[in-house]
Amino acid sequence: MKLKNIVTMDDELTFTDIEVLNIKNIKQLDRAIQKCKVLEIKENGKIYKLNSSYIIFYQP
């Protein structure tokens, strides 16, 4: 699933133009955030693992 950005609690961790590899839609992303699941995020060819409990905002 592609997103424009994800903003986390820490200002240093703002991801832009990303793809969430282990999520298929917004509903699944919302459930993953509620359950504090780890997300696999691909940005500029690099893959990051992000604990979704740190996400305060995302933009589809």
C-alpha positions in Angstrom: 0.0 0.0 0.0 1.4 3.4 -0.9 1.2 6.5 1.4 2.2 10.1 0.9 3.7 10.3 4.4 3.9 9.0 7.9 4.6 11.3 10.8 5.8 9.7 14.0 6.1 11.0 17.6 9.8 11.8 16.9 10.3 14.6 14.4 13.4 12.8 13.0 11.2 10.0 11.8 9.0 11.4 9.1 8.6 9.1 6.0 7.5 10.5 2.6 6.4 8.7 -0.6 6.5 5.3 1.0 5.1 1.8 0.5 3.9 -0.2 3.4 4.8 -3.8 2.4 2.8 -5.8 4.9 -0.5 -3.8 4.6 -3.0 -3.9 1.8 -5.5 -1.1 2.6 -6.4 1.7 5.0 -8.7 -0.5 7.1 -5.8 -3.0 7.7 -3.4 -0.2 8.5 -5.8 1.2 11.1 -6.1 -2.2 12.7 -2.3 -2.7 12.7 -1.9 0.7 14.5 -4.5 -0.2 17.1 -2.7 -3.5 17.8 0.8 -1.9 17.8 2.0 -4.1 15.0 5.4 -3.7 13.3 5.1 -2.2 9.8 7.6 -2.9 7.0 8.1 0.5 5.2 10.0 1.0 2.0 11.3 4.4 1.3 13.9 5.2 -1.4 14.7 1.6 -1.9 15.4 1.0 1.8 13.2 -1.1 4.0 12.5 0.0 7.6 10.6 -1.7 10.4 8.4 0.7 12.3 6.5 0.0 15.5 3.1 1.4 14.5 2.4 2.7 18.1 4.8 5.6 17.2 2.6 6.8 14.3 0.6 9.9 15.1 -0.5 10.8 11.5 -0.5 9.3 8.0 -1.7 10.6 4.7 -2.9 8.1 2.0 
